[in-house]
Amino acid sequence: KYSGCDIHALLPYKNIDGNIVPPDPHANSFFFDEKTNFIYLSFKNSNEVVKIKYPQGEIIKKYEGTRSDNNEILFCSQHNIRISQKGYLYMFNNNSCTSGFHPKITMLQEPLSQKGKLNKVWEYEFPVEDTGLACRAGRQSSAGGSVYQLHDRSVLASLCSPANKIFIVNMNKEILWSAESERRETKENNWVPILQYRVSIIAGK
């Protein structure tokens, strides 16, 4: 499987309703599923995920995180799109369309038919005491963030900017491990937060 981040598109892009979004829809992550030969491309600024058949380049489906038909918000300003072990679509959901938002890990089941919709099957919302830890940097919105499902189905997640917290949370929404990323300032002789963009893991044998 292959994944990546941040491809800035400079041409207008039509969203699921056919409306032109800003010139930079910000394709901020992609995931290639080798089992199905589908590419999932995430557009941060239009809150969309596009499913593309490889190598044909055919757009199979466009998933809109903010549904206009019933004002439902599934995801917003999402990052690090992936496919879970059970075949669900999951992502770091910055959730910045919601007032007083907290970032989330959102897991969604794809529709079985062409006219079907995404269904939310699992979600973890980061507590306010965690999301506010690195707001000492003065940032008011969340950006980036990452998720990675481990072999036991728990998820390694990085809160990213403006936070500096890293978690492992299981499917029962229990925190198994957490840490704050910091670096030592030799001049000031103290530890300061590192606002990481995403986090990865090196799995042992």
C-alpha positions in Angstrom: 0.0 0.0 0.0 1.2 3.5 -0.7 0.2 6.8 0.8 1.3 10.4 0.6 0.5 14.0 1.3 0.2 17.5 0.0 -0.3 18.0 -3.8 -1.4 21.5 -4.4 -3.7 21.7 -7.5 -3.7 25.1 -9.2 -6.7 24.6 -11.5 -10.3 25.0 -10.6 -12.0 21.8 -9.4 -15.7 21.0 -9.4 -17.1 19.4 -6.2 -19.8 16.8 -6.0 -22.5 19.4 -6.7 -20.8 20.7 -9.8 -19.7 23.9 -8.1 -16.2 25.4 -8.7 -14.2 25.4 -5.5 -11.2 27.8 -4.8 -8.3 27.5 -7.3 -6.3 25.5 -4.7 -8.5 22.6 -3.4 -5.4 21.3 -1.7 -5.1 17.6 -2.4 -3.4 16.9 0.9 -3.2 13.0 1.0 -3.8 9.9 -1.1 -3.9 6.2 -0.5 -3.5 3.4 -3.1 -5.3 0.2 -2.2 -3.4 -2.7 -3.9 -6.2 -5.2 -3.2 -8.7 -3.3 -5.3 -6.5 -1.0 -7.4 -8.4 2.1 -6.2 -6.7 5.4 -5.4 -8.3 7.6 -2.7 -7.5 11.3 -3.1 -8.3 13.7 -0.3 -9.1 17.4 -1.0 -8.9 19.5 2.2 -10.4 22.7 1.0 -13.5 21.2 -0.6 -13.9 18.5 2.1 -14.0 15.7 -0.5 -12.5 12.3 -1.1 -12.3 11.1 -4.7 -12.1 7.4 -5.5 -10.2 6.7 -8.7 -9.8 3.4 -10.6 -6.1 2.6 -11.4 -4.6 2.6 -14.0 -7.7 3.7 -16.0 -7.8 7.1 -14.2 -11.6 6.9 -14.0 -13.4 8.7 -11.2 -15.7 6.1 -9.5 -17.0 8.1 -6.7 -16.8 11.5 -5.0 -17.5 11.6 -1.3 -18.5 14.9 0.2 -17.7 15.3 3.9 -20.3 18.1 4.4 -23.5 16.8 3.0 -25.7 19.6 1.5 -28.9 17.6 1.5 -29.2 17.3 5.3 -26.4 19.5 6.6 -24.6 16.4 8.0 -20.9 16.8 8.6 -19.0 13.5 8.2 -15.6 15.1 7.9 -14.0 18.4 7.3 -10.5 19.5 6.4 -9.5 15.9 6.6 -6.0 14.5 6.3 -4.1 11.2 5.9 -6.8 9.1 4.2 -6.5 5.3 4.5 -8.3 2.0 4.3 -8.7 -0.1 7.4 -8.1 -3.8 7.9 -11.8 -4.4 7.5 -12.0 -2.3 4.3 -13.4 0.9 5.9 -12.3 4.3 4.8 -10.7 6.2 7.7 -8.9 9.5 8.2 -7.7 12.2 10.6 -10.8 14.4 10.6 -9.7 18.0 11.6 -13.5 18.7 11.9 -12.9 22.4 11.5 -16.4 23.1 10.1 -17.9 22.7 13.5 -18.1 25.4 16.1 -15.8 24.6 19.1 -14.5 21.7 17.1 -12.3 18.9 18.4 -10.3 16.7 15.9 -11.5 13.2 15.4 -10.6 9.8 13.9 -13.5 9.0 11.6 -14.1 5.5 10.0 -16.7 5.2 7.2 -18.2 2.3 5.3 -18.4 2.9 1.6 -21.8 2.5 -0.1 -22.7 -0.8 -1.8 -24.5 0.9 -4.7 -23.6 3.8 -6.9 -26.4 5.9 -5.4 -25.6 4.9 -1.8 -23.9 7.2 0.8 -21.1 6.8 3.3 -22.0 5.4 6.7 -20.1 6.3 9.8 -19.1 3.0 11.6 -16.7 4.3 14.3 -15.4 7.6 15.5 -13.1 8.8 18.2 -13.2 12.5 19.3 -10.0 13.8 21.0 -10.8 15.3 24.5 -10.5 19.0 24.9 -7.7 18.6 27.4 -5.6 17.0 24.7 -6.5 19.2 21.8 -5.6 22.4 23.8 -2.2 21.2 25.0 -0.2 23.0 22.3 -2.5 25.9 21.7 0.2 27.7 23.7 1.7 28.4 20.2 -1.3 30.6 19.5 -2.9 28.6 16.7 -6.6 28.5 16.5 -7.2 25.8 13.9 -6.0 22.2 13.4 -4.0 21.2 10.4 -2.5 18.0 9.2 -2.8 15.1 11.6 -2.3 11.5 10.9 -3.7 8.0 11.5 -2.3 4.5 11.1 -4.1 1.3 12.0 -1.8 -1.2 13.8 -2.0 -5.1 13.6 -4.4 -5.3 16.6 -6.8 -2.8 14.9 -5.9 0.0 17.4 -4.9 3.3 15.7 -1.8 5.4 16.1 -2.7 9.0 15.7 -0.9 12.3 15.7 -2.9 15.5 16.6 -0.4 17.7 14.7 -0.6 21.5 14.6 -1.5 23.2 16.9 -1.1 20.2 19.2 1.9 18.0 19.9 0.2 14.9 21.3 0.6 11.3 19.9 -1.9 8.6 20.8 -2.7 4.9 20.4 -6.4 4.3 20.8 -8.3 1.0 20.5 -11.7 0.2 19.0 -13.2 0.5 22.5 -12.0 4.1 22.5 -9.5 3.4 25.3 -6.1 5.2 25.2 -3.4 2.6 25.3 -0.5 5.0 25.1 0.1 8.7 24.7 3.0 11.1 24.6 3.9 14.7 23.9 6.6 15.3 21.3 9.2 17.8 22.5 12.7 19.0 21.7 15.3 20.4 24.0 16.3 24.0 23.6 20.0 24.1 24.6 20.2 27.8 24.7 17.2 28.2 27.1 17.9 24.8 28.7 14.3 23.6 28.6 11.9 21.5 26.6 9.5 22.9 24.0 6.7 21.3 22.0 7.3 20.0 18.5 4.2 20.6 16.3 4.6 17.5 14.1 2.8 17.2 10.8 2.2 13.4 11.0 3.7 10.4 12.8 4.7 7.0 11.5 5.8 3.7 13.2 8.6 1.2 12.5 7.0 -2.2 13.3 9.2 -4.8 14.9 9.4 -8.4 13.7 
